[in-house]
Amino acid sequence: MAVDIYLTFNGNCKEAIEFYSEVFNTETPHLMTFGEAPPNPEYPLPDEAKDLIMHGRLMINGSTIMFSDTFPGSQVVEGSNISLAIESSDQNFIQDSFEKLKQGGNVKMELQETFFSKCYGSVKDRFGIEWQLSYEEK
């Protein structure tokens, strides 16, 4: 199981991922915008978010780097816009790790089912490191 790096941007994610793709001569990146996600009537998507990147991924020299824009209204501070992402096919591992990381930390999103994972959550641990944990079926 690898730990992946997740980079977050203030609206210029597409430009950044295309730049890194060219710099490191990678495959054409697959990008998903917030507007392509299934709509949620409880949280309507503002027009200014529709073309922002919700998720992108590049393989650079054997490492997975993931990318996204921050959601409108959230602020990204350069230098603290990096989180670590763990994907595992062991849901118990995801749940146990999340419970341990949140002790003394700050939960950004409780573990829950999303349209992209049956169990996803985000937590900033007591050392200020942000972790994204996601169950991925094999």
C-alpha positions as CSV (number, residue, x, y, z in Angstrom):
1,M,0.0,0.0,0.0
2,A,1.4,3.3,-1.1
3,V,0.9,6.7,0.5
4,D,0.1,9.2,-2.2
5,I,0.6,13.0,-2.2
6,Y,-2.5,15.2,-2.7
7,L,-2.0,18.8,-3.8
8,T,-4.7,21.4,-3.5
9,F,-4.9,24.7,-5.5
10,N,-6.9,28.0,-5.5
11,G,-8.6,27.6,-8.9
12,N,-5.5,27.0,-11.0
13,C,-5.3,23.2,-10.6
14,K,-5.9,22.5,-14.3
15,E,-3.0,24.8,-15.2
16,A,-0.7,23.1,-12.6
17,I,-1.5,19.5,-13.6
18,E,-1.0,20.2,-17.3
19,F,2.3,21.9,-16.4
20,Y,3.5,18.9,-14.3
21,S,2.4,16.5,-17.0
22,E,4.5,18.3,-19.5
23,V,7.5,18.8,-17.2
24,F,7.6,15.0,-16.3
25,N,6.4,13.8,-19.7
26,T,3.5,11.8,-18.3
27,E,0.3,10.5,-19.8
28,T,-2.5,12.9,-20.5
29,P,-4.0,13.6,-17.1
30,H,-7.6,12.5,-16.5
31,L,-9.5,15.4,-14.8
32,M,-12.9,15.5,-13.2
33,T,-14.6,18.8,-12.5
34,F,-17.0,19.5,-9.6
35,G,-19.7,20.0,-12.3
36,E,-19.2,16.4,-13.4
37,A,-20.0,15.0,-9.9
38,P,-23.5,13.7,-9.2
39,P,-25.6,16.6,-7.9
40,N,-26.6,16.8,-4.3
41,P,-29.8,18.7,-3.7
42,E,-28.8,19.4,-0.1
43,Y,-25.6,21.2,-1.3
44,P,-26.3,22.9,-4.6
45,L,-23.1,23.6,-6.6
46,P,-22.3,27.3,-7.1
47,D,-21.8,28.3,-10.8
48,E,-18.2,29.3,-10.0
49,A,-17.3,25.8,-8.9
50,K,-18.6,23.9,-12.0
51,D,-15.4,24.1,-14.0
52,L,-13.0,23.7,-11.1
53,I,-11.0,20.5,-10.8
54,M,-12.5,18.1,-8.2
55,H,-9.9,15.4,-8.9
56,G,-6.9,14.8,-11.1
57,R,-4.2,12.2,-11.0
58,L,-0.7,11.8,-12.5
59,M,1.8,9.0,-12.3
60,I,5.3,10.6,-12.0
61,N,8.2,8.3,-12.0
62,G,6.2,5.5,-10.3
63,S,4.5,7.8,-7.7
64,T,0.9,8.8,-7.8
65,I,0.3,12.5,-7.3
66,M,-3.4,13.6,-7.0
67,F,-4.7,17.2,-7.5
68,S,-7.7,19.3,-6.9
69,D,-9.0,22.8,-6.6
70,T,-10.3,23.9,-3.3
71,F,-14.1,24.5,-3.1
72,P,-15.2,28.1,-3.4
73,G,-15.2,29.8,0.0
74,S,-12.3,27.7,1.2
75,Q,-8.9,29.1,1.3
76,V,-5.7,27.3,0.4
77,V,-2.5,28.6,2.0
78,E,0.5,27.9,-0.2
79,G,2.9,25.6,1.7
80,S,0.1,23.9,3.6
81,N,-1.8,22.7,0.5
82,I,-0.4,19.2,0.6
83,S,-2.1,16.2,2.2
84,L,-1.3,12.5,2.3
85,A,-3.8,10.0,0.8
86,I,-4.2,6.4,1.7
87,E,-6.3,4.0,-0.4
88,S,-6.8,0.5,0.9
89,S,-9.1,-2.5,0.0
90,D,-9.2,-3.2,3.8
91,Q,-12.1,-1.2,5.2
92,N,-11.2,-2.1,8.8
93,F,-7.7,-0.7,8.2
94,I,-9.2,2.6,7.0
95,Q,-11.6,2.8,9.9
96,D,-9.0,1.9,12.5
97,S,-6.4,4.3,11.1
98,F,-8.9,7.1,10.9
99,E,-9.9,6.6,14.6
100,K,-6.3,6.7,15.7
101,L,-5.4,9.8,13.5
102,K,-8.4,11.8,14.9
103,Q,-7.2,11.4,18.5
104,G,-6.1,14.9,19.4
105,G,-6.6,16.0,15.8
106,N,-9.4,17.8,13.8
107,V,-11.8,15.8,11.7
108,K,-12.4,17.6,8.4
109,M,-14.8,15.0,7.0
110,E,-16.1,12.0,9.1
111,L,-15.7,8.6,7.4
112,Q,-18.7,8.2,5.2
113,E,-19.9,6.8,1.9
114,T,-19.4,9.1,-1.1
115,F,-20.1,8.7,-4.8
116,F,-16.4,7.8,-5.3
117,S,-15.8,5.6,-2.2
118,K,-17.9,3.4,0.2
119,C,-15.8,4.8,3.1
120,Y,-13.9,8.1,2.8
121,G,-12.8,10.7,5.4
122,S,-10.3,13.4,6.0
123,V,-8.6,14.4,9.2
124,K,-5.8,16.7,10.3
125,D,-3.8,14.8,13.0
126,R,-2.4,16.3,16.2
127,F,0.9,17.2,14.4
128,G,-0.9,19.3,11.8
129,I,-0.7,16.7,8.9
130,E,-3.8,16.2,6.8
131,W,-4.7,12.7,5.8
132,Q,-7.3,11.5,3.3
133,L,-8.4,7.8,3.8
134,S,-10.4,6.0,1.3
135,Y,-11.7,2.4,0.9
136,E,-11.2,1.2,-2.6
137,E,-12.8,-2.2,-3.6
138,K,-10.5,-4.5,-5.6
